[in-house]
Amino acid sequence: MSTLVRPRSGRLIAGVCLGIARRFDVDPQPVRILTVLGLLFFGLSFWIYLWLWILMPAER
């Protein structure tokens, strides 16, 4: 497993979902889909995403 960082390449918005997918060695598409579904149905994922965007360091 790698460290939890927001990659510079391959990201769509801020790289949070891609960073999580790389950290757990999974495909980023399901992570992105679950994030969008969580946003649409629960609304909480927006705040989690924003919090992670702020706290996750960017890849150097």
PyMOL Python script that loads the backbone (N, CA, C, O; Angstrom):
from pymol import cmd

cmd.read_pdbstr("""\
ATOM      1  N   MET A   1       0.833  -1.189   0.000  1.00  0.00           N
ATOM      2  CA  MET A   1       0.000   0.000   0.000  1.00  0.00           C
ATOM      3  C   MET A   1       0.875   1.249   0.000  1.00  0.00           C
ATOM      4  O   MET A   1       1.918   1.299   0.652  1.00  0.00           O
ATOM      5  N   SER A   2       0.435   2.232  -0.729  1.00  0.00           N
ATOM      6  CA  SER A   2       1.160   3.499  -0.769  1.00  0.00           C
ATOM      7  C   SER A   2       0.577   4.452   0.265  1.00  0.00           C
ATOM      8  O   SER A   2      -0.385   4.125   0.959  1.00  0.00           O
ATOM      9  N   THR A   3       1.163   5.617   0.355  1.00  0.00           N
ATOM     10  CA  THR A   3       0.654   6.614   1.294  1.00  0.00           C
ATOM     11  C   THR A   3      -0.554   7.324   0.687  1.00  0.00           C
ATOM     12  O   THR A   3      -0.781   7.265  -0.521  1.00  0.00           O
ATOM     13  N   LEU A   4      -1.302   7.976   1.519  1.00  0.00           N
ATOM     14  CA  LEU A   4      -2.514   8.663   1.090  1.00  0.00           C
ATOM     15  C   LEU A   4      -2.162  10.076   0.645  1.00  0.00           C
ATOM     16  O   LEU A   4      -1.984  10.970   1.472  1.00  0.00           O
ATOM     17  N   VAL A   5      -2.061  10.274  -0.682  1.00  0.00           N
ATOM     18  CA  VAL A   5      -1.768  11.588  -1.253  1.00  0.00           C
ATOM     19  C   VAL A   5      -2.679  11.818  -2.460  1.00  0.00           C
ATOM     20  O   VAL A   5      -3.199  10.870  -3.049  1.00  0.00           O
ATOM     21  N   ARG A   6      -2.861  13.085  -2.816  1.00  0.00           N
ATOM     22  CA  ARG A   6      -3.617  13.435  -4.016  1.00  0.00           C
ATOM     23  C   ARG A   6      -2.648  13.504  -5.188  1.00  0.00           C
ATOM     24  O   ARG A   6      -1.805  14.400  -5.232  1.00  0.00           O
ATOM     25  N   PRO A   7      -2.748  12.565  -6.150  1.00  0.00           N
ATOM     26  CA  PRO A   7      -1.813  12.562  -7.277  1.00  0.00           C
ATOM     27  C   PRO A   7      -2.000  13.777  -8.187  1.00  0.00           C
ATOM     28  O   PRO A   7      -3.086  14.352  -8.259  1.00  0.00           O
ATOM     29  N   ARG A   8      -0.947  14.147  -8.867  1.00  0.00           N
ATOM     30  CA  ARG A   8      -1.003  15.294  -9.778  1.00  0.00           C
ATOM     31  C   ARG A   8      -1.602  14.916 -11.130  1.00  0.00           C
ATOM     32  O   ARG A   8      -2.275  15.736 -11.755  1.00  0.00           O
ATOM     33  N   SER A   9      -1.368  13.699 -11.586  1.00  0.00           N
ATOM     34  CA  SER A   9      -1.888  13.298 -12.899  1.00  0.00           C
ATOM     35  C   SER A   9      -2.986  12.261 -12.733  1.00  0.00           C
ATOM     36  O   SER A   9      -2.934  11.415 -11.840  1.00  0.00           O
ATOM     37  N   GLY A  10      -3.976  12.343 -13.605  1.00  0.00           N
ATOM     38  CA  GLY A  10      -5.070  11.380 -13.602  1.00  0.00           C
ATOM     39  C   GLY A  10      -6.265  11.774 -12.764  1.00  0.00           C
ATOM     40  O   GLY A  10      -7.254  11.044 -12.710  1.00  0.00           O
ATOM     41  N   ARG A  11      -6.188  12.911 -12.116  1.00  0.00           N
ATOM     42  CA  ARG A  11      -7.319  13.307 -11.277  1.00  0.00           C
ATOM     43  C   ARG A  11      -8.382  14.022 -12.097  1.00  0.00           C
ATOM     44  O   ARG A  11      -8.096  14.608 -13.141  1.00  0.00           O
ATOM     45  N   LEU A  12      -9.618  13.962 -11.600  1.00  0.00           N
ATOM     46  CA  LEU A  12     -10.712  14.638 -12.288  1.00  0.00           C
ATOM     47  C   LEU A  12     -11.002  16.001 -11.663  1.00  0.00           C
ATOM     48  O   LEU A  12     -11.125  16.997 -12.376  1.00  0.00           O
ATOM     49  N   ILE A  13     -11.111  16.049 -10.350  1.00  0.00           N
ATOM     50  CA  ILE A  13     -11.359  17.336  -9.691  1.00  0.00           C
ATOM     51  C   ILE A  13     -10.166  17.682  -8.813  1.00  0.00           C
ATOM     52  O   ILE A  13      -9.369  18.554  -9.160  1.00  0.00           O
ATOM     53  N   ALA A  14     -10.040  17.008  -7.684  1.00  0.00           N
ATOM     54  CA  ALA A  14      -8.935  17.315  -6.775  1.00  0.00           C
ATOM     55  C   ALA A  14      -8.024  16.121  -6.551  1.00  0.00           C
ATOM     56  O   ALA A  14      -6.960  16.270  -5.951  1.00  0.00           O
ATOM     57  N   GLY A  15      -8.409  14.950  -7.014  1.00  0.00           N
ATOM     58  CA  GLY A  15      -7.578  13.765  -6.855  1.00  0.00           C
ATOM     59  C   GLY A  15      -7.843  12.972  -5.602  1.00  0.00           C
ATOM     60  O   GLY A  15      -7.103  12.035  -5.300  1.00  0.00           O
ATOM     61  N   VAL A  16      -8.881  13.322  -4.859  1.00  0.00           N
ATOM     62  CA  VAL A  16      -9.182  12.629  -3.612  1.00  0.00           C
ATOM     63  C   VAL A  16      -9.560  11.175  -3.878  1.00  0.00           C
ATOM     64  O   VAL A  16      -9.018  10.273  -3.239  1.00  0.00           O
ATOM     65  N   CYS A  17     -10.471  10.938  -4.801  1.00  0.00           N
ATOM     66  CA  CYS A  17     -10.910   9.563  -5.096  1.00  0.00           C
ATOM     67  C   CYS A  17      -9.770   8.730  -5.672  1.00  0.00           C
ATOM     68  O   CYS A  17      -9.619   7.558  -5.328  1.00  0.00           O
ATOM     69  N   LEU A  18      -8.976   9.325  -6.537  1.00  0.00           N
ATOM     70  CA  LEU A  18      -7.840   8.607  -7.111  1.00  0.00           C
ATOM     71  C   LEU A  18      -6.813   8.293  -6.033  1.00  0.00           C
ATOM     72  O   LEU A  18      -6.230   7.209  -6.044  1.00  0.00           O
ATOM     73  N   GLY A  19      -6.580   9.201  -5.114  1.00  0.00           N
ATOM     74  CA  GLY A  19      -5.650   8.963  -4.014  1.00  0.00           C
ATOM     75  C   GLY A  19      -6.122   7.830  -3.114  1.00  0.00           C
ATOM     76  O   GLY A  19      -5.321   6.999  -2.687  1.00  0.00           O
ATOM     77  N   ILE A  20      -7.424   7.795  -2.825  1.00  0.00           N
ATOM     78  CA  ILE A  20      -7.981   6.713  -2.011  1.00  0.00           C
ATOM     79  C   ILE A  20      -7.869   5.389  -2.751  1.00  0.00           C
ATOM     80  O   ILE A  20      -7.509   4.374  -2.155  1.00  0.00           O
ATOM     81  N   ALA A  21      -8.175   5.390  -4.041  1.00  0.00           N
ATOM     82  CA  ALA A  21      -8.090   4.162  -4.832  1.00  0.00           C
ATOM     83  C   ALA A  21      -6.661   3.642  -4.896  1.00  0.00           C
ATOM     84  O   ALA A  21      -6.436   2.439  -4.767  1.00  0.00           O
ATOM     85  N   ARG A  22      -5.704   4.520  -5.092  1.00  0.00           N
ATOM     86  CA  ARG A  22      -4.297   4.085  -5.135  1.00  0.00           C
ATOM     87  C   ARG A  22      -3.838   3.580  -3.771  1.00  0.00           C
ATOM     88  O   ARG A  22      -3.072   2.619  -3.688  1.00  0.00           O
ATOM     89  N   ARG A  23      -4.299   4.217  -2.713  1.00  0.00           N
ATOM     90  CA  ARG A  23      -3.910   3.810  -1.358  1.00  0.00           C
ATOM     91  C   ARG A  23      -4.347   2.380  -1.072  1.00  0.00           C
ATOM     92  O   ARG A  23      -3.602   1.613  -0.462  1.00  0.00           O
ATOM     93  N   PHE A  24      -5.555   2.014  -1.510  1.00  0.00           N
ATOM     94  CA  PHE A  24      -6.088   0.681  -1.245  1.00  0.00           C
ATOM     95  C   PHE A  24      -5.954  -0.254  -2.442  1.00  0.00           C
ATOM     96  O   PHE A  24      -6.495  -1.360  -2.433  1.00  0.00           O
ATOM     97  N   ASP A  25      -5.232   0.189  -3.475  1.00  0.00           N
ATOM     98  CA  ASP A  25      -4.933  -0.619  -4.657  1.00  0.00           C
ATOM     99  C   ASP A  25      -6.202  -1.166  -5.317  1.00  0.00           C
ATOM    100  O   ASP A  25      -6.314  -2.365  -5.575  1.00  0.00           O
ATOM    101  N   VAL A  26      -7.151  -0.269  -5.586  1.00  0.00           N
ATOM    102  CA  VAL A  26      -8.393  -0.621  -6.280  1.00  0.00           C
ATOM    103  C   VAL A  26      -8.572   0.320  -7.469  1.00  0.00           C
ATOM    104  O   VAL A  26      -7.882   1.334  -7.581  1.00  0.00           O
ATOM    105  N   ASP A  27      -9.502  -0.027  -8.350  1.00  0.00           N
ATOM    106  CA  ASP A  27      -9.820   0.804  -9.504  1.00  0.00           C
ATOM    107  C   ASP A  27     -10.489   2.103  -9.028  1.00  0.00           C
ATOM    108  O   ASP A  27     -11.353   2.046  -8.154  1.00  0.00           O
ATOM    109  N   PRO A  28     -10.121   3.260  -9.568  1.00  0.00           N
ATOM    110  CA  PRO A  28     -10.706   4.520  -9.102  1.00  0.00           C
ATOM    111  C   PRO A  28     -12.172   4.729  -9.500  1.00  0.00           C
ATOM    112  O   PRO A  28     -12.884   5.477  -8.830  1.00  0.00           O
ATOM    113  N   GLN A  29     -12.626   4.092 -10.561  1.00  0.00           N
ATOM    114  CA  GLN A  29     -14.005   4.313 -11.009  1.00  0.00           C
ATOM    115  C   GLN A  29     -15.049   3.970  -9.945  1.00  0.00           C
ATOM    116  O   GLN A  29     -15.939   4.788  -9.709  1.00  0.00           O
ATOM    117  N   PRO A  30     -14.990   2.801  -9.289  1.00  0.00           N
ATOM    118  CA  PRO A  30     -15.983   2.531  -8.236  1.00  0.00           C
ATOM    119  C   PRO A  30     -15.912   3.522  -7.076  1.00  0.00           C
ATOM    120  O   PRO A  30     -16.939   3.861  -6.488  1.00  0.00           O
ATOM    121  N   VAL A  31     -14.720   3.983  -6.748  1.00  0.00           N
ATOM    122  CA  VAL A  31     -14.582   4.974  -5.676  1.00  0.00           C
ATOM    123  C   VAL A  31     -15.279   6.264  -6.088  1.00  0.00           C
ATOM    124  O   VAL A  31     -15.985   6.874  -5.285  1.00  0.00           O
ATOM    125  N   ARG A  32     -15.086   6.679  -7.329  1.00  0.00           N
ATOM    126  CA  ARG A  32     -15.739   7.897  -7.830  1.00  0.00           C
ATOM    127  C   ARG A  32     -17.252   7.735  -7.880  1.00  0.00           C
ATOM    128  O   ARG A  32     -17.987   8.653  -7.516  1.00  0.00           O
ATOM    129  N   ILE A  33     -17.720   6.576  -8.327  1.00  0.00           N
ATOM    130  CA  ILE A  33     -19.162   6.322  -8.412  1.00  0.00           C
ATOM    131  C   ILE A  33     -19.781   6.327  -7.026  1.00  0.00           C
ATOM    132  O   ILE A  33     -20.840   6.921  -6.825  1.00  0.00           O
ATOM    133  N   LEU A  34     -19.136   5.674  -6.066  1.00  0.00           N
ATOM    134  CA  LEU A  34     -19.659   5.666  -4.694  1.00  0.00           C
ATOM    135  C   LEU A  34     -19.678   7.065  -4.098  1.00  0.00           C
ATOM    136  O   LEU A  34     -20.588   7.402  -3.339  1.00  0.00           O
ATOM    137  N   THR A  35     -18.691   7.879  -4.430  1.00  0.00           N
ATOM    138  CA  THR A  35     -18.662   9.252  -3.937  1.00  0.00           C
ATOM    139  C   THR A  35     -19.833  10.057  -4.503  1.00  0.00           C
ATOM    140  O   THR A  35     -20.499  10.785  -3.768  1.00  0.00           O
ATOM    141  N   VAL A  36     -20.079   9.928  -5.791  1.00  0.00           N
ATOM    142  CA  VAL A  36     -21.190  10.655  -6.423  1.00  0.00           C
ATOM    143  C   VAL A  36     -22.526  10.157  -5.882  1.00  0.00           C
ATOM    144  O   VAL A  36     -23.411  10.958  -5.584  1.00  0.00           O
ATOM    145  N   LEU A  37     -22.678   8.836  -5.754  1.00  0.00           N
ATOM    146  CA  LEU A  37     -23.924   8.298  -5.200  1.00  0.00           C
ATOM    147  C   LEU A  37     -24.129   8.774  -3.769  1.00  0.00           C
ATOM    148  O   LEU A  37     -25.246   9.118  -3.384  1.00  0.00           O
ATOM    149  N   GLY A  38     -23.063   8.795  -2.983  1.00  0.00           N
ATOM    150  CA  GLY A  38     -23.163   9.305  -1.618  1.00  0.00           C
ATOM    151  C   GLY A  38     -23.559  10.764  -1.590  1.00  0.00           C
ATOM    152  O   GLY A  38     -24.308  11.193  -0.712  1.00  0.00           O
ATOM    153  N   LEU A  39     -23.063  11.525  -2.540  1.00  0.00           N
ATOM    154  CA  LEU A  39     -23.417  12.939  -2.631  1.00  0.00           C
ATOM    155  C   LEU A  39     -24.895  13.107  -2.991  1.00  0.00           C
ATOM    156  O   LEU A  39     -25.593  13.937  -2.408  1.00  0.00           O
ATOM    157  N   LEU A  40     -25.361  12.316  -3.954  1.00  0.00           N
ATOM    158  CA  LEU A  40     -26.746  12.434  -4.403  1.00  0.00           C
ATOM    159  C   LEU A  40     -27.757  11.980  -3.361  1.00  0.00           C
ATOM    160  O   LEU A  40     -28.812  12.594  -3.204  1.00  0.00           O
ATOM    161  N   PHE A  41     -27.435  10.903  -2.646  1.00  0.00           N
ATOM    162  CA  PHE A  41     -28.419  10.313  -1.745  1.00  0.00           C
ATOM    163  C   PHE A  41     -28.257  10.712  -0.292  1.00  0.00           C
ATOM    164  O   PHE A  41     -29.230  10.685   0.460  1.00  0.00           O
ATOM    165  N   PHE A  42     -27.059  11.081   0.123  1.00  0.00           N
ATOM    166  CA  PHE A  42     -26.856  11.372   1.538  1.00  0.00           C
ATOM    167  C   PHE A  42     -26.333  12.779   1.801  1.00  0.00           C
ATOM    168  O   PHE A  42     -26.622  13.355   2.849  1.00  0.00           O
ATOM    169  N   GLY A  43     -25.572  13.337   0.874  1.00  0.00           N
ATOM    170  CA  GLY A  43     -25.050  14.682   1.038  1.00  0.00           C
ATOM    171  C   GLY A  43     -23.825  14.778   1.924  1.00  0.00           C
ATOM    172  O   GLY A  43     -23.099  15.771   1.864  1.00  0.00           O
ATOM    173  N   LEU A  44     -23.582  13.782   2.735  1.00  0.00           N
ATOM    174  CA  LEU A  44     -22.449  13.805   3.655  1.00  0.00           C
ATOM    175  C   LEU A  44     -21.124  13.666   2.921  1.00  0.00           C
ATOM    176  O   LEU A  44     -20.105  14.180   3.383  1.00  0.00           O
ATOM    177  N   SER A  45     -21.124  12.983   1.794  1.00  0.00           N
ATOM    178  CA  SER A  45     -19.856  12.763   1.091  1.00  0.00           C
ATOM    179  C   SER A  45     -19.251  14.082   0.600  1.00  0.00           C
ATOM    180  O   SER A  45     -18.036  14.160   0.416  1.00  0.00           O
ATOM    181  N   PHE A  46     -20.053  15.101   0.386  1.00  0.00           N
ATOM    182  CA  PHE A  46     -19.514  16.408  -0.003  1.00  0.00           C
ATOM    183  C   PHE A  46     -18.586  16.943   1.072  1.00  0.00           C
ATOM    184  O   PHE A  46     -17.488  17.409   0.769  1.00  0.00           O
ATOM    185  N   TRP A  47     -19.014  16.881   2.318  1.00  0.00           N
ATOM    186  CA  TRP A  47     -18.201  17.396   3.418  1.00  0.00           C
ATOM    187  C   TRP A  47     -16.972  16.527   3.654  1.00  0.00           C
ATOM    188  O   TRP A  47     -15.898  17.040   3.968  1.00  0.00           O
ATOM    189  N   ILE A  48     -17.124  15.228   3.505  1.00  0.00           N
ATOM    190  CA  ILE A  48     -15.984  14.322   3.641  1.00  0.00           C
ATOM    191  C   ILE A  48     -14.975  14.597   2.533  1.00  0.00           C
ATOM    192  O   ILE A  48     -13.774  14.686   2.787  1.00  0.00           O
ATOM    193  N   TYR A  49     -15.469  14.733   1.295  1.00  0.00           N
ATOM    194  CA  TYR A  49     -14.593  15.027   0.159  1.00  0.00           C
ATOM    195  C   TYR A  49     -13.864  16.343   0.370  1.00  0.00           C
ATOM    196  O   TYR A  49     -12.656  16.425   0.151  1.00  0.00           O
ATOM    197  N   LEU A  50     -14.573  17.357   0.786  1.00  0.00           N
ATOM    198  CA  LEU A  50     -13.971  18.672   1.030  1.00  0.00           C
ATOM    199  C   LEU A  50     -12.921  18.590   2.140  1.00  0.00           C
ATOM    200  O   LEU A  50     -11.843  19.172   2.021  1.00  0.00           O
ATOM    201  N   TRP A  51     -13.229  17.882   3.193  1.00  0.00           N
ATOM    202  CA  TRP A  51     -12.306  17.714   4.311  1.00  0.00           C
ATOM    203  C   TRP A  51     -11.036  16.993   3.844  1.00  0.00           C
ATOM    204  O   TRP A  51      -9.924  17.399   4.182  1.00  0.00           O
ATOM    205  N   LEU A  52     -11.215  15.913   3.062  1.00  0.00           N
ATOM    206  CA  LEU A  52     -10.050  15.181   2.554  1.00  0.00           C
ATOM    207  C   LEU A  52      -9.246  16.034   1.573  1.00  0.00           C
ATOM    208  O   LEU A  52      -8.017  15.965   1.561  1.00  0.00           O
ATOM    209  N   TRP A  53      -9.920  16.830   0.759  1.00  0.00           N
ATOM    210  CA  TRP A  53      -9.239  17.716  -0.179  1.00  0.00           C
ATOM    211  C   TRP A  53      -8.293  18.670   0.566  1.00  0.00           C
ATOM    212  O   TRP A  53      -7.182  18.947   0.114  1.00  0.00           O
ATOM    213  N   ILE A  54      -8.750  19.147   1.685  1.00  0.00           N
ATOM    214  CA  ILE A  54      -7.957  20.085   2.483  1.00  0.00           C
ATOM    215  C   ILE A  54      -6.819  19.369   3.222  1.00  0.00           C
ATOM    216  O   ILE A  54      -5.703  19.882   3.294  1.00  0.00           O
ATOM    217  N   LEU A  55      -7.106  18.192   3.765  1.00  0.00           N
ATOM    218  CA  LEU A  55      -6.129  17.515   4.616  1.00  0.00           C
ATOM    219  C   LEU A  55      -5.141  16.607   3.887  1.00  0.00           C
ATOM    220  O   LEU A  55      -4.019  16.416   4.357  1.00  0.00           O
ATOM    221  N   MET A  56      -5.545  16.046   2.745  1.00  0.00           N
ATOM    222  CA  MET A  56      -4.640  15.141   2.019  1.00  0.00           C
ATOM    223  C   MET A  56      -3.548  15.960   1.340  1.00  0.00           C
ATOM    224  O   MET A  56      -3.848  16.913   0.622  1.00  0.00           O
ATOM    225  N   PRO A  57      -2.303  15.603   1.556  1.00  0.00           N
ATOM    226  CA  PRO A  57      -1.227  16.335   0.881  1.00  0.00           C
ATOM    227  C   PRO A  57      -1.194  16.011  -0.607  1.00  0.00           C
ATOM    228  O   PRO A  57      -1.533  14.904  -1.024  1.00  0.00           O
ATOM    229  N   ALA A  58      -0.785  16.982  -1.389  1.00  0.00           N
ATOM    230  CA  ALA A  58      -0.629  16.770  -2.832  1.00  0.00           C
ATOM    231  C   ALA A  58       0.675  16.014  -3.086  1.00  0.00           C
ATOM    232  O   ALA A  58       1.650  16.165  -2.350  1.00  0.00           O
ATOM    233  N   GLU A  59       0.673  15.208  -4.131  1.00  0.00           N
ATOM    234  CA  GLU A  59       1.857  14.455  -4.501  1.00  0.00           C
ATOM    235  C   GLU A  59       2.949  15.423  -4.949  1.00  0.00           C
ATOM    236  O   GLU A  59       2.655  16.420  -5.610  1.00  0.00           O
ATOM    237  N   ARG A  60       4.175  15.150  -4.606  1.00  0.00           N
ATOM    238  CA  ARG A  60       5.284  16.034  -4.979  1.00  0.00           C
ATOM    239  C   ARG A  60       5.905  15.640  -6.264  1.00  0.00           C
ATOM    240  O   ARG A  60       6.851  16.285  -6.716  1.00  0.00           O
TER     241      ARG A  60
END
""", "prot")
cmd.dss("prot")
cmd.show_as("cartoon", "prot")
cmd.util.cbc("prot")
cmd.orient("prot")
